Amino acid sequence: MDWTPVTDWLLQHGTRILIILVVGAVLWFALKKLLPPLLSRTMVKVKGESKRGIEKRRDTLISVFISAGRILIIIVVILMILSELDISITPILASLGVASLAIGFGAQYLIRDLIAGIFIIWENQYRVGDVVRIADTTGLVEQINLRKTVVRDLDGILHHVPNGEVRVASNFTRHWSRANLNISVAYKEDLDRVMSILKKIWEEMAEDPEWGQFIISKTPSFLRVDEFGDSGIIIKLAGETQPIKQWDVMGELRRRIKRVFDEQGIEIPWPHTKVYFGNSPEQTIAEK
């Protein structure tokens, strides 16, 4: 059997196909290597954005651009290989055009998701690592691309939210966060004394080496009587924290407040009802 034609084809076309694959691989590794520093230098810095916020925004953009670049490189490599195999790509492109037109009406939601994804990323509404509430789902953003946002909630459930479903995006961790507590005390308590104790608890925690690094406000931003509740008076205590640390700070605050209230004899009320039946029997007998 004469292997000359096969050898000639491999030497001519096989070498070119190998070169195409090598160039595609080089472009892919170059994209992964050069894109992160390029984005770091050219990304617009938003006033007031923390270093961690800038890092999360950069990581999100890198993830999106690398995903799009990978798809583009794969498509170009495949088309060039088909062309090298003497397979005309014109009918393929024409077929893709007809198919795109045919499924265009059914792809309205996909197009909506892609457009929404572009605006989410362009406007920097949220990034990977942010805690958000989107489409009635609250959790940590684990992945963003042009089509969907992947969110993991507190129960560990992973939600895939199409970007087109995001009408309102609430970001709990943008620039800074706020620890916000409503503390109930009995009506008999001296409110000035209670509020002074709460202020001291916050300030001591802000000076604590372990917790102070998470607290921005060295004194409470809000400390006021907020409501006359059914069982007690509600005092609002709030202050700014580092992004995503508000829940840790609030948990530690509750622990310290309970301990100090027990030491100071301050009553934290529980729901109860006082029943009144009119005049007491002793008062009724005295009146007679």
Buried (B, 14 or more C-beta within 10 A) or exposed (E): EEEEEEEEEEEEBBEBBEEBEEBBEEBBEEBEEEBBEEBEEEEEEEEEBBEBBBBBBBBBBBBBBBBEBBEEBEEBBBBBBEBBEEEEBEEEEEEEEEEEEEEEEEEEEBEBBBEBBEEBBEEBBBBBBBBBBBBEBBBBBEBBBBBBBBBBEEEEEEBEBBBBBBEEBEBBBBBBBBBEBEBBBBEEBEEEEBBEBBBEBBBEBBEBEEBEEBBBBEEBBBBEEBEEBEBBBBBBBBBBBBBBBBBBBBEBBEEBBEEBBEEEEBBBBEEEEEEEEEEEEEEEEEEE
